[in-house]
């Protein structure tokens, strides 16, 4: 393997293969994530996207292949997570949910300094008026803002995000996409982002990976050479944007047909064994 540091690579996955029992989920999945890069992974349902993310996060241990990180400061964690339903501690206020993340890698800070730093992260996600609220008092969009602030506060070089906006309505989703684009200007983070929304993927990303039907593999890598900063309200009129959307849609439609055929074959086999 080449030197990841000189290549500016912060994460490299090589030949990741994962089965659940006799069911193959991922097969020889390989890709890399660069420093300060936003990469989205799209694919048909059931192709192994979340399984891939869980392997990257170290939550799934049993797999073949190799995951290599280029670690930054030894005191920082390699990656932080934002899931669809990332739970906050219900007995803690918003600011205390951030401060608890500062117990790791910020040992040199006193309580006042940690409080000030937590406030800074909440200001960045637009929640400075809600620092003393509890999670049950927040909307779904506000909760995901807290989760994004927690991911930033963790000090991790890489943020893994699994469809973090999927449960939000259109306005909240647009709002969080704009927030993410704004944070990209300020934060030196590498983001690996799973989504079913191809407009979201193209709007946010530097590269988009398209996965095959199960067993999941990357069948195409597309570069999004649209200038930054990006305006979410005007970008969809860009011809390159529209071309990328069409190409991804066609690729996913073909893979979706394959997944339907797989299901029909499985159903036929099951019925024959009854």
NORMO-V724878 format. One record per residue. N is the residue number from 1. RES is the residue in one letter. D_FIRST is the distance of its C-alpha to the first C-alpha in Angstrom with 1 decimal. Layout:
((N:RES:D_FIRST) (N:RES:D_FIRST))
This chain:
((1:X:0.0) (2:X:3.8) (3:X:6.7) (4:X:8.2) (5:X:11.5) (6:X:12.0) (7:X:11.1) (8:X:13.7) (9:X:11.8) (10:X:13.6) (11:X:12.6) (12:X:9.9) (13:X:11.3) (14:X:9.9) (15:X:12.7) (16:X:15.2) (17:X:18.4) (18:X:21.6) (19:X:25.2) (20:X:28.4) (21:X:30.4) (22:X:30.5) (23:X:29.7) (24:X:26.2) (25:X:25.2) (26:X:21.5) (27:X:19.7) (28:X:16.1) (29:X:15.9) (30:X:12.8) (31:X:13.0) (32:X:12.3) (33:X:15.0) (34:X:15.5) (35:X:17.8) (36:X:21.5) (37:X:20.8) (38:X:22.9) (39:X:21.5) (40:X:23.9) (41:X:23.5) (42:X:26.5) (43:X:27.6) (44:X:30.6) (45:X:32.0) (46:X:30.5) (47:X:27.2) (48:X:25.2) (49:X:24.6) (50:X:26.0) (51:X:24.3) (52:X:20.9) (53:X:22.0) (54:X:23.3) (55:X:20.0) (56:X:18.3) (57:X:21.3) (58:X:21.2) (59:X:24.5) (60:X:23.5) (61:X:22.0) (62:X:22.3) (63:X:19.6) (64:X:16.8) (65:X:13.2) (66:X:11.0) (67:X:11.8) (68:X:10.1) (69:X:12.6) (70:X:12.9) (71:X:16.3) (72:X:19.2) (73:X:22.4) (74:X:22.2) (75:X:25.5) (76:X:24.3) (77:X:23.0) (78:X:19.6) (79:X:21.6) (80:X:25.2) (81:X:26.9) (82:X:29.7) (83:X:30.9) (84:X:33.8) (85:X:36.1) (86:X:34.6) (87:X:37.5) (88:X:39.1) (89:X:41.2) (90:X:44.6) (91:X:46.5) (92:X:44.8) (93:X:45.6) (94:X:43.1) (95:X:42.6) (96:X:42.3) (97:X:39.6) (98:X:37.6) (99:X:38.6) (100:X:37.4) (101:X:33.8) (102:X:34.5) (103:X:35.0) (104:X:31.2) (105:X:29.7) (106:X:33.1) (107:X:35.0) (108:X:36.3) (109:X:38.3) (110:X:41.8) (111:X:43.3) (112:X:44.8) (113:X:41.6) (114:X:39.7) (115:X:42.5) (116:X:42.3) (117:X:38.5) (118:X:38.9) (119:X:41.7) (120:X:39.5) (121:X:36.9) (122:X:39.8) (123:X:41.3) (124:X:38.0) (125:X:38.4) (126:X:42.1) (127:X:43.4) (128:X:45.3) (129:X:48.6) (130:X:47.4) (131:X:46.0) (132:X:48.7) (133:X:48.5) (134:X:47.4) (135:X:44.9) (136:X:47.8) (137:X:49.4) (138:X:46.5) (139:X:45.8) (140:X:42.6) (141:X:41.3) (142:X:42.1) (143:X:40.3) (144:X:37.1) (145:X:37.6) (146:X:37.8) (147:X:34.6) (148:X:32.8) (149:X:34.4) (150:X:33.2) (151:X:29.6) (152:X:29.9) (153:X:31.7) (154:X:29.1) (155:X:27.1) (156:X:23.9) (157:X:21.4) (158:X:20.8) (159:X:23.7) (160:X:23.6) (161:X:26.7) (162:X:28.1) (163:X:31.0) (164:X:32.6) (165:X:35.5) (166:X:36.3) (167:X:39.5) (168:X:40.9) (169:X:43.6) (170:X:43.1) (171:X:44.3) (172:X:42.3) (173:X:39.1) (174:X:39.8) (175:X:40.5) (176:X:37.2) (177:X:35.3) (178:X:37.1) (179:X:36.3) (180:X:32.6) (181:X:32.7) (182:X:34.7) (183:X:32.4) (184:X:29.4) (185:X:31.4) (186:X:31.8) (187:X:28.8) (188:X:25.3) (189:X:23.7) (190:X:20.9) (191:X:22.6) (192:X:21.5) (193:X:24.9) (194:X:26.2) (195:X:29.5) (196:X:31.8) (197:X:33.4) (198:X:31.9) (199:X:34.1) (200:X:32.7) (201:X:29.1) (202:X:29.8) (203:X:32.0) (204:X:29.5) (205:X:26.1) (206:X:23.8) (207:X:22.1) (208:X:23.4) (209:X:21.5) (210:X:24.0) (211:X:23.7) (212:X:25.4) (213:X:28.1) (214:X:27.3) (215:X:25.0) (216:X:23.1) (217:X:20.3) (218:X:19.7) (219:X:21.9) (220:X:22.0) (221:X:20.6) (222:X:23.3) (223:X:23.4) (224:X:26.5) (225:X:27.5) (226:X:30.7) (227:X:31.6) (228:X:31.6) (229:X:33.8) (230:X:34.7) (231:X:38.2) (232:X:38.1) (233:X:41.7) (234:X:41.3) (235:X:37.8) (236:X:38.8) (237:X:41.1) (238:X:38.2) (239:X:37.8) (240:X:34.0) (241:X:34.0) (242:X:36.4) (243:X:34.4) (244:X:31.3) (245:X:33.5) (246:X:34.9) (247:X:31.6) (248:X:30.2) (249:X:33.6) (250:X:33.7) (251:X:30.2) (252:X:31.1) (253:X:34.6) (254:X:33.2) (255:X:30.9) (256:X:33.8) (257:X:36.0) (258:X:33.4) (259:X:33.5) (260:X:37.3) (261:X:37.4) (262:X:35.1) (263:X:37.6) (264:X:40.6) (265:X:39.2) (266:X:38.6) (267:X:42.1) (268:X:43.7) (269:X:42.1) (270:X:43.2) (271:X:46.7) (272:X:46.9) (273:X:46.1) (274:X:48.9))
